[in-house]
Amino acid sequence: MPAGRPSKPIEQKRLLGNPGKRAMPDENSVVLMQQVEEVPEPPRPLLKYGQDLWDRIWGMGATWVSDTSDLELLTMTCEMIDERWNLRVKVMQSDDAAMRRGLRELDRQIVTNLSLLGFTPSDRSRLGVAEVKAKSKLEELMERRAGRFEDGAN
């Protein structure tokens, strides 16, 4: 498989007006996934750290994570987090190099899965989901002013 720059999501191409003029799927043929209203229950039991990740992912990524197509990958990632915490305790208590390598490999798998789910800055940007933007001085001043008015001060 050739390496190179990943393709732009169709949503970004539509926003830009499709400058490459390549054929794109008809907008009516795209299946829209319904955004979840509340955090679904994991299909399998999770321990504390896996459950914490489950809740955070649904809290942050509910606009792009699907409770149908992404459910198994997310569940496996949360299970890996539970496994990671248990393995990390064992690694910290021993000098076993094989266990330490296993922990590092598990870390890589977790990062890969989080990337597939859109939870790295570059993946969110590629998906066109979010962009980190610093506040301008004007925005900060406007927020402070709005806060003063909410507190009853003039």
Beta strands, then each sheet from edge to edge (+ up, - down):
end
